[in-house]
Amino acid sequence: MISLIDLEKKINSELTTKINKTEIKHNQIYVEINKDDLIDVSLFIKTNKDTKFRQLIDITVTDYPEQQQRFKVIYLFLSHEFNQRMILSYFINEKEVISSLTSIFPSANWMEREIFDMYGVNFKDHPDLRRILTDYGFEGHPLRKDFPLTGHTEVRYSEEQKKVINESVKLEQNYRNFDYESPWEGTKYIKQQTDSNDKKN
């Protein structure tokens, strides 16, 4: 079994210019690359006899809206044979299109669809890139940091129209005013009522 230190050396020596940075922490190896090298690096770590990262566990994204390269795309790989994990990552701009891993790891299909749906990241050569968690016609991408907590639209039953309708979210003003009082002590208007009742009695 190859150690993590030997694995790090192997990856750096074999892939040289395709690797920006490697680091060992939490008993796993972290590798940073450029987005254009994803396919070459993934093929190497899957097929090389000293790595054998043959399972793609997950793909996820973190959002940094204040940065020019807004999204960090993260891939988690597992080598069953060597019982080792690798975290592969790279940064992209908001409008960039990145390569799909479905040709190398078919399990990437639904993971990439989820990222497309939740973050709006586009994958080229994906066999069926469409929303997977939200509905058709949904506006926005819910896991982006700038997505409003209430969403843009809501679905409700209309008594007038006698059917389920889709409409823009409208927040009533009374839901915007919070007194931050403890629920055990009661709100101000209840306190005022009980105080005035006590004085009358």
C-alpha positions as CSV (number, residue, x, y, z in Angstrom):
1,M,0.0,0.0,0.0
2,I,1.3,3.4,-1.0
3,S,1.5,6.0,1.8
4,L,0.0,9.5,1.5
5,I,3.5,11.1,1.3
6,D,4.5,8.7,-1.5
7,L,1.1,9.3,-3.2
8,E,1.7,13.1,-3.0
9,K,5.2,12.7,-4.6
10,K,3.8,10.4,-7.3
11,I,1.1,12.8,-8.3
12,N,3.5,15.8,-8.4
13,S,6.1,13.9,-10.3
14,E,3.7,12.4,-12.9
15,L,1.4,15.4,-13.4
16,T,4.0,18.2,-12.8
17,T,2.5,21.3,-14.6
18,K,-1.1,20.1,-14.1
19,I,-0.8,20.4,-10.3
20,N,-0.9,23.9,-8.6
21,K,-0.7,22.7,-5.0
22,T,-0.9,19.5,-2.9
23,E,-1.3,19.2,0.8
24,I,-1.8,16.4,3.3
25,K,-4.2,17.1,6.2
26,H,-6.9,15.2,8.1
27,N,-5.3,12.0,6.8
28,Q,-6.2,12.7,3.2
29,I,-4.6,14.5,0.2
30,Y,-5.8,17.8,-1.1
31,V,-4.9,18.7,-4.7
32,E,-5.5,22.0,-6.5
33,I,-5.5,22.2,-10.3
34,N,-6.7,24.4,-13.2
35,K,-10.2,23.6,-14.6
36,D,-8.7,22.7,-18.0
37,D,-6.7,19.9,-16.5
38,L,-9.7,18.1,-14.8
39,I,-10.1,15.3,-17.4
40,D,-6.3,14.5,-17.6
41,V,-5.9,14.5,-13.8
42,S,-9.1,12.4,-13.2
43,L,-8.0,9.8,-15.8
44,F,-4.6,9.5,-14.2
45,I,-5.8,9.1,-10.6
46,K,-8.4,6.5,-11.7
47,T,-6.2,4.3,-13.9
48,N,-2.7,4.6,-12.4
49,K,-1.7,1.4,-10.5
50,D,-0.4,3.5,-7.6
51,T,-3.5,5.6,-7.1
52,K,-6.6,3.7,-8.1
53,F,-9.1,6.4,-7.1
54,R,-12.0,4.5,-8.8
55,Q,-14.9,5.9,-7.0
56,L,-16.2,9.5,-7.2
57,I,-18.0,10.1,-3.9
58,D,-19.3,13.6,-4.4
59,I,-19.0,16.8,-6.3
60,T,-19.8,20.1,-4.6
61,V,-19.3,23.8,-4.9
62,T,-18.6,26.7,-2.5
63,D,-19.6,30.2,-3.3
64,Y,-17.4,33.3,-2.7
65,P,-19.5,36.1,-4.3
66,E,-16.9,38.8,-3.3
67,Q,-14.2,37.1,-5.4
68,Q,-13.6,37.4,-9.1
69,Q,-13.4,33.6,-9.3
70,R,-16.6,33.1,-7.5
71,F,-17.0,29.3,-7.3
72,K,-14.7,26.6,-5.9
73,V,-15.6,23.3,-7.5
74,I,-14.6,20.3,-5.3
75,Y,-14.4,16.6,-6.1
76,L,-14.1,13.8,-3.5
77,F,-12.5,10.6,-4.7
78,L,-12.0,7.2,-2.9
79,S,-9.5,4.5,-3.5
80,H,-11.0,1.3,-2.0
81,E,-7.9,-0.7,-2.7
82,F,-5.6,1.7,-0.7
83,N,-8.3,3.0,1.6
84,Q,-7.4,6.6,0.8
85,R,-9.3,9.8,0.0
86,M,-8.5,12.7,-2.3
87,I,-10.1,16.1,-2.5
88,L,-9.5,17.8,-5.9
89,S,-10.5,21.4,-6.4
90,Y,-10.2,24.4,-8.7
91,F,-11.7,28.0,-8.9
92,I,-13.9,29.3,-11.8
93,N,-15.7,32.5,-12.7
94,E,-19.4,32.8,-12.5
95,K,-20.0,32.4,-16.3
96,E,-17.4,29.7,-17.0
97,V,-18.4,26.3,-18.5
98,I,-16.5,23.4,-17.1
99,S,-15.9,19.8,-18.3
100,S,-18.3,17.0,-17.3
101,L,-16.8,13.9,-15.6
102,T,-19.6,11.7,-16.8
103,S,-17.5,10.0,-19.5
104,I,-15.0,8.9,-16.8
105,F,-17.3,8.5,-13.7
106,P,-20.9,7.9,-14.8
107,S,-22.1,8.7,-11.2
108,A,-21.2,12.4,-11.9
109,N,-24.4,12.7,-13.9
110,W,-26.8,13.5,-11.0
111,M,-24.1,15.3,-9.0
112,E,-23.4,17.8,-11.9
113,R,-27.1,18.3,-12.4
114,E,-27.5,19.2,-8.7
115,I,-24.7,21.7,-9.0
116,F,-26.2,23.2,-12.2
117,D,-29.5,23.5,-10.3
118,M,-28.3,24.8,-7.0
119,Y,-25.4,27.0,-8.2
120,G,-25.9,27.6,-11.9
121,V,-22.6,26.1,-12.9
122,N,-22.7,24.8,-16.5
123,F,-21.0,21.5,-17.7
124,K,-20.0,20.9,-21.3
125,D,-20.6,17.4,-22.8
126,H,-23.1,16.5,-20.0
127,P,-25.7,14.0,-21.4
128,D,-28.8,15.6,-19.7
129,L,-28.1,18.9,-18.0
130,R,-31.3,20.1,-16.5
131,R,-32.7,21.0,-13.0
132,I,-33.0,18.0,-10.6
133,L,-34.2,19.4,-7.3
134,T,-36.2,22.5,-8.2
135,D,-39.2,22.7,-10.5
136,Y,-39.3,23.6,-14.2
137,G,-39.2,27.4,-14.7
138,F,-37.7,27.9,-11.2
139,E,-35.9,31.3,-10.9
140,G,-32.4,31.5,-9.5
141,H,-30.1,29.1,-7.8
142,P,-30.9,28.5,-4.1
143,L,-27.4,27.7,-2.8
144,R,-25.8,30.9,-4.0
145,K,-25.0,33.3,-1.2
146,D,-27.0,36.1,-2.9
147,F,-30.2,34.1,-3.2
148,P,-33.0,35.5,-1.0
149,L,-34.0,33.3,2.0
150,T,-37.6,33.6,1.0
151,G,-37.0,32.8,-2.7
152,H,-38.4,34.8,-5.6
153,T,-41.7,32.9,-6.1
154,E,-44.1,30.9,-4.0
155,V,-46.7,28.2,-4.7
156,R,-50.0,28.5,-2.9
157,Y,-53.7,27.5,-3.3
158,S,-55.9,30.4,-4.4
159,E,-59.5,30.3,-3.1
160,E,-60.6,32.8,-5.8
161,Q,-59.2,30.8,-8.7
162,K,-59.7,27.4,-7.0
163,K,-56.3,26.1,-8.1
164,V,-52.6,26.1,-7.1
165,I,-50.9,29.3,-8.4
166,N,-47.3,30.5,-8.7
167,E,-46.7,34.1,-7.7
168,S,-43.9,36.5,-6.5
169,V,-43.1,36.4,-2.8
170,K,-44.7,39.2,-0.9
171,L,-43.7,39.8,2.7
172,E,-46.3,41.4,5.0
173,Q,-44.9,44.2,7.1
174,N,-46.0,42.7,10.4
175,Y,-43.6,39.8,9.7
176,R,-40.7,42.2,9.4
177,N,-41.0,43.7,12.9
178,F,-39.5,41.6,15.6
179,D,-39.3,42.6,19.3
180,Y,-36.7,39.9,20.1
181,E,-38.5,39.3,23.5
182,S,-38.3,36.0,25.2
183,P,-41.4,33.9,24.3
184,W,-41.5,32.8,27.9
185,E,-42.0,36.4,29.1
186,G,-44.6,37.3,26.4
187,T,-44.6,40.1,23.9
188,K,-44.9,43.8,24.7
189,Y,-48.6,44.2,23.8
190,I,-49.5,41.2,26.1
191,K,-47.4,42.7,28.9
192,Q,-49.2,46.0,28.5
193,Q,-52.6,44.4,28.6
194,T,-51.8,42.4,31.8
195,D,-50.2,45.4,33.5
196,S,-53.3,47.6,32.8
197,N,-55.6,44.7,34.0
198,D,-53.6,44.4,37.2
199,K,-53.9,48.2,37.9
200,K,-57.7,48.1,37.4
201,N,-58.0,45.2,39.9
